[in-house]
């Protein structure tokens, strides 16, 4: 797996894929994309990183256990639903906030937080499976 | 009105006390019993004030809204019957709560024990005060659960655990029957309130309702053939037996029958069944008691007998029999609780409760002896005791009835005589006669353990001497509630030599003394007969064992561990689910009318596609064929990826970019993960399968594929309901601020579904990781687990 070409090019691919995954995740509300597909892209990127640099390096680069990312994702998604409690509306009613930055305005919303939660669940789950499988392969 | 709300508090206060009990025990250990006994004592005093109004024919009721949307109320009611029970429960309960810490002194889990006791008391009080059938059921089940905890309190012993489980299983069978009965009654009468019930005797479902309530009452009150759990429950510490198996838990069934007797009673089935089962239980229990030498077991068996007697009396249903139910219940609660506490004291002070190993304790334990003697007088039924009144009432009016009454009378006399003999045995044998050396040097029990027997023993006589008060304040209201009509009392302290009941009592005493003198002979005889019988206890074990074996067989059949067969099962079910509805609902016929094969060519028109669309379709087919012909697994996996990518392209070309996007990523990842799994499992590179397997898998694949295709075609051949799509298209931007409808549905419209789905994704991830780690620990035989789950 770890030919010199692959190892050289891998950081570049991984960086681009991760950037792209965030982009896809955030544009999802209006264009094709979303948290699920973004998470899949990011997970592929990390799987590639694991192949190229070894599982231990990939784990260290992640800082936290990927499964913890997944847990945080579910937590964030559930929490975004709870936010509506403060406006007195039912669970998961969306709240939108338009942030004016001079020329443009940035829409922030609870569905966005929810989608980011989905992103982390998919990313965390798939990555932890892929890394676990790879570490078994090495041993 | 404030007073009425207090009724609900009666049922709730013990639960609060139960929560506090461990703390009280920890911080005021020597006084804990006295402090905790204040709760039932306060309840007792609070309930006393209802005696006046209830005796005047008033009914006190209250209700708390429970689920207002369904019209459910937590309703409570005090009439003569529930007041008698509630006073007995709280009064006896106070003495037991006082007794228990002294009996279990130094036990590490005493605080927990007191909590269980108080919680049980709350459940029991709630049960007798409840007017709503559902509240009754809830409290009924609570008594089962708390008694399970109490019987199994000494959980390090296997016998205690078994007894606890047995009691729980048997009483819960009854609990389920009670729930069914309650729901049926609700359907028949339209109300959950027992007080709103009329007579159900003529209803079409009467038989079923009756059966449900009888099963509930018979299991709870240990009637033959469900009687065996009660003697086993003697594994519990003695205070538990003194409370649960005298005045409370086991009386719940009797209470239920008494409570429902105006609605269900008065039919031939009712009185016939109650008389037969009650009579059998009475004799079985009374003879069983004489078989035993363990004092506690003797008392347990007499409790079974007394419960049978009460059931019989309810079955008789006459005015005097009903009056006897109330008097006998109170008398029995007093003397049985007192005797259990006496036995506990003997056990505690001497170290044994075998009647043949005890004697001459009267000098060493004089106060205990007085308590025992007072209780036994009532059990024996001498004049000026409650037991005497109970006996007089039940004999009265039976001697000049039809043959059934005479027969019942004979059973009652025999049963009472045997019970009286046991009373003499328990109260006299250990205390009089020559002194016997016991495992522990005997001395008087502490005051907290003496209060119960003395107070209850004396109460059995004081209550009897206060005849008028007893008749007017307890007997008449109680019996009237059971009869559903006013019952006049004719209790009198005077002994009337002209009444036949008195002479029947004399006969009972004579027989009792005879049985007492011949106790040893009777015991040997009964044991010889008893050893030949196959007991219900063994049947229970056989049934439980059979259940476990059956469960094991089912589990092994379904959970065989061969993943290949799991997949086959899943896909076979999928095939059935797809094909059966198509055949049954005529879907295929509408699509391809088999009766009219003429114009098939017209129906299957050549699709009008662009060249690149043909190319993509061809790519999918090539990928598929490659999967089938590849004899290397890796090639097959990659080919499957090609096929999937072609499908993704089709999605892209036909206007579903989101779907295509996701499909691409899924295909890439599944190829990567499948390849990783392959390397992990150390499988052969080639996939060798015998021809039968190929045939089976191929057929399944074809049926599933054809099924999905046909189902899709059938669905698309009809007109689609676009209501939802229209709604999403119209509201996506203005309401949900998003132009990508797919994403808006996922994160907003159906966000709750997605939340569930991502939780499942994470759960599946955890499961897969667990599987992988397990493999790491034991890299033994290859399995297809990972393949199946990825």
Contacts between the chains, C-beta under 8 A, distances in Angstrom:
chain1	res1	chain2	res2	distance
A	24	B	661	7.9
A	28	B	740	6.2
A	28	B	743	4.5
A	28	B	747	7.9
A	29	B	737	7.3
A	29	B	738	4.0
A	29	B	739	7.4
A	29	B	740	5.9
A	29	B	743	5.5
A	29	B	744	6.7
A	29	B	747	7.5
A	30	B	738	5.9
A	30	B	739	4.1
A	30	B	740	5.4
A	31	B	739	7.4
A	31	B	740	5.9
A	32	B	657	4.1
A	32	B	658	4.8
A	32	B	661	5.7
A	32	B	740	6.5
A	32	B	742	8.0
A	33	B	658	7.5
A	33	B	661	7.1
A	33	B	740	7.4
A	33	B	743	7.2
A	34	B	658	7.1
A	34	B	740	7.3
A	34	B	742	7.4
A	34	B	743	4.3
A	34	B	746	6.4
A	34	B	747	7.3
A	35	B	746	8.0
A	35	B	747	7.2
A	36	B	662	6.5
A	36	B	746	7.2
A	37	B	658	7.3
A	37	B	661	5.2
A	37	B	662	5.0
A	37	B	665	6.1
A	40	B	662	6.9
A	40	B	665	3.8
A	40	B	666	6.9
A	40	B	669	6.4
A	41	B	665	6.1
A	43	B	669	6.8
A	44	B	665	6.5
A	44	B	668	6.1
A	44	B	669	5.9
A	44	B	672	7.5
A	47	B	669	7.4
A	47	B	672	6.0
A	67	B	762	7.7
A	67	B	765	6.5
A	67	B	766	6.8
A	67	B	769	6.8
A	70	B	761	7.6
A	70	B	762	4.6
A	70	B	765	6.1
A	71	B	762	6.6
A	73	B	758	6.7
A	73	B	762	7.6
A	74	B	755	7.7
A	74	B	758	5.7
A	74	B	759	5.6
A	74	B	762	5.6
A	77	B	754	7.6
A	77	B	755	5.6
A	77	B	758	6.2
A	78	B	755	6.3
A	81	B	751	6.8
A	81	B	752	7.7
A	81	B	755	6.7
A	91	B	752	7.6
A	92	B	751	5.0
A	92	B	752	5.8
A	92	B	755	7.8
A	94	B	736	6.9
A	94	B	737	7.8
A	94	B	748	5.5
A	96	B	737	5.6
A	107	B	737	6.5
A	109	B	737	6.8
A	111	B	736	7.5
A	111	B	738	7.5
A	111	B	744	7.7
A	111	B	747	4.3
A	111	B	748	4.9
A	111	B	751	7.0
A	112	B	747	8.0
A	114	B	747	4.9
A	114	B	751	5.9
A	114	B	754	7.5
A	114	B	755	7.9
A	115	B	743	7.3
A	115	B	746	7.9
A	115	B	747	4.8
A	117	B	758	7.0
A	118	B	746	7.6
A	118	B	747	7.2
A	118	B	754	6.5
A	118	B	758	5.6
A	121	B	758	4.2
A	121	B	761	5.6
A	121	B	762	5.6
A	122	B	758	7.6
A	122	B	761	6.7
A	124	B	762	7.4
A	124	B	765	7.3
A	125	B	761	5.3
A	125	B	762	5.7
A	125	B	764	7.3
A	125	B	765	3.5
A	126	B	669	6.5
A	126	B	765	7.7
A	128	B	765	6.0
A	128	B	769	6.0
A	129	B	673	6.8
A	129	B	765	6.1
A	129	B	768	5.4
A	129	B	769	6.9
A	129	B	772	7.6
A	129	B	790	7.0
A	130	B	669	7.9
A	130	B	672	7.1
A	130	B	673	6.3
A	130	B	676	6.9
A	132	B	768	7.8
A	132	B	769	5.7
A	132	B	772	4.6
A	132	B	773	7.5
A	133	B	673	6.6
A	133	B	676	4.0
A	133	B	677	6.4
A	133	B	680	5.8
A	133	B	772	6.8
A	133	B	786	7.7
A	134	B	676	6.2
A	136	B	680	4.9
A	136	B	772	6.5
A	136	B	775	7.1
A	136	B	776	6.3
A	137	B	676	6.3
A	137	B	679	5.0
A	137	B	680	6.2
A	139	B	776	7.4
